[in-house]
Structures are given as structure tokens and as C-alpha cells.
Amino acid sequence: MTTPATSTARMTNDSEAIQPDDGQLHIGGVSLASRLVVGTGKYASYAEMATCLDASGTDCVTVAVRRERLVNAAGQNILDHIDASRYTLLPNTAGCFTADDAVRVARLGRELLRDIGNAGSEWVKLEVLGDTRTLLPDPVGTLEATARLVADGFAVLVYSSDDPVIAKRLKDLGAASVMPAGSPIGSGQGILNANNIRICLEYLKDGDPNYPVIVDAGVGTASDVARAMELGVDGVLLNTAIAHARHPLLMAKAMRAACYSGRQAFLAGRIGKRLYATASSPTDGTIGSAQSLSQSPPTTV
């Protein structure tokens, strides 16, 4: 019995049809035109920060809420340098090591943003850190704070490890978005465990394909952003990779392009990996092909 030859071309059926994408990131009732979320810390100046935010194309920026109510050591208020009518502000609980502290800071952030009427007033980027050396999340404290903040009416975007079990439990508690770390905060190591990110995506999107999953932390350069987006995450949050680049403005532009390109590549669908080569040009009728040799007239000596 002869087995029919199988085409090497990618076959697409109805179940594989590419789903329409409106290009927006939807979280907690808010739609964002950009899938890049950018932090506001570590820049050389507020002027540089504002320029980089603009170049990145983001429309959601994170701000660290501290006890001094967004005022730095020089007495400058960061909100004087961010156009709150343009950006959705995402207050975060950076620097909190207990659930109690994180809940307290989240409520302070909500109070501040309600005063200025920003769309992010009901949001919080929740961080409950485990230790000062790794800045990895404390899973117990993170689960506790998530439950309390969800009960308090927050849309919780929660910083997590890349542990799929913890990620699923955070979603089950009502987190508006789970944000697994690519690698430790500020490390620049990129996506260290792509397989775990894939499993997180599988667990979090099972039966809920539009649930927003955002890679948070560890980005070092534009290729890390593209890689994350190609895995199928819905967005990337970064800060240090732009702020500490040799040329922050140029890196902000690169991050914008990488986020877009990675998303388009994911939607397009990459080809499968093969051990051996597959010719990209047709071989039928070419000199030296089996078909050409079989059809050639005999050579007269």
C-alpha cells in the first residue's frame, strides 16, 4: 500500500483560523492601546522619564506609592511630570514585604488617584516581596493580599513567580491579571523559563482565552520583549531595561517595536522546528532532480 506524499506546507483548517485581534489590552474594564506597560523609576531625571514614556508608545505607567505620597527627596511630585489625562496610572506596592503593608499602600494609591480622576484609581500592581536579595514574591503574602484587595474592590494586577500553580490560585482568588516574572526584578536576564510561562498561559487561559497575562520583571533588551510576546502573553511590564540603557530614549523606541513585532509574530504563528532542512524553492524540474533525470533523453556516446 502506497502512502500519499504529505505536503510540507502548513495546513490551516477552520479550527486553526487566526482569531481577529483588535490590538488592545483589556484589563479590569479598561482598554489599553499599547501592550507595553512602563515603570517610572530609576531615570536620570523626570524630563528623561517623560520623553521615554512618550517614545515607548505606552498608555499605562506604573508609579510606586510611598508614605511620602509620590513626592521624592527633592520635594518633587512625580504626577507633575506625568500627563494623567493621557496615561492610565497603575499604582504599585513596590517595597512591601507583608500583606498588611501592601494593602495599606494600595489603599493610599487609590485615594491619590481618585483625587485626580485617573482611570487607574481602582487598580493596583500588587507586589509582596519575599526578601531583599532576590526581590522574588512571597507566595503566602501575595495570596493573602490578593484576597483582601479583591474583597476591597480593587482590580489586582499581581506580580507572581512563574509557578503555574500559584498563578492559577491567584486567578481563582479574583486577580484581574497575573504577572509572572521573566526573571528577578532589574536583573536583565530576560525569560529564564519559557516553559513555565507557557504552562502559566495554559492554566490561566483554559476556558478563558482573553484573560490577561503580563510578563513582569527581568527584561534586559528588546529581544526579551519580543520573546515574551511570541510566547503568547498579552503584555510586558518593564522599567530598568529602558531607564538604565546607555541610550534610554533609543531603547524605549526599540521596546515599542519589539512589543508590536512579537505580538504580530504570535498571531501569525511560527513554523514548526525540524531536525533536517526543507527546501524553500520547488525542486520539480530542476537540474539534478529525480524527475528531471527520469525525463531526460539518453545520452549518445
C-alpha positions, 0 to 999 in steps of 0.5 A: 500500500502506497502512502500519499506524499504529505505536503510540507506546507502548513495546513490551516483548517477552520479550527486553526483560523487566526482569531481577529485581534483588535490590538488592545489590552483589556484589563479590569474594564479598561482598554489599553492601546499599547501592550507595553506597560512602563515603570517610572523609576530609576531615570536620570531625571523626570524630563528623561522619564517623560520623553521615554514614556512618550517614545515607548508608545505606552498608555499605562505607567506604573508609579510606586506609592510611598508614605511620602505620597509620590513626592521624592527627596527633592520635594518633587511630585512625580504626577507633575511630570506625568500627563494623567489625562493621557496615561492610565496610572497603575499604582504599585506596592513596590517595597512591601514585604507583608500583606498588611503593608501592601494593602495599606499602600494600595489603599493610599494609591487609590485615594491619590488617584481618585483625587485626580480622576485617573482611570487607574484609581481602582487598580493596583500592581500588587507586589509582596516581596519575599526578601531583599536579595532576590526581590522574588514574591512571597507566595503566602503574602501575595495570596493573602493580599490578593484576597483582601484587595479583591474583597476591597474592590480593587482590580489586582494586577499581581506580580507572581513567580512563574509557578503555574500553580500559584498563578492559577490560585491567584486567578481563582482568588479574583486577580484581574491579571497575573504577572509572572516574572521573566526573571528577578526584578532589574536583573536583565536576564530576560525569560529564564523559563519559557516553559513555565510561562507557557504552562502559566498561559495554559492554566490561566487561559483554559476556558478563558482565552482573553484573560490577561497575562503580563510578563513582569520583571527581568527584561534586559533588551528588546529581544526579551520583549519580543520573546515574551510576546511570541510566547503568547502573553498579552503584555510586558511590564518593564522599567530598568531595561529602558531607564538604565540603557546607555541610550534610554530614549533609543531603547524605549523606541526599540521596546515599542517595536519589539512589543508590536513585532512579537505580538504580530509574530504570535498571531501569525504563528511560527513554523514548526522546528525540524531536525533536517532542512526543507527546501524553500524553492520547488525542486520539480524540474530542476537540474539534478532532480529525480524527475528531471533525470527520469525525463531526460533523453539518453545520452549518445556516446 
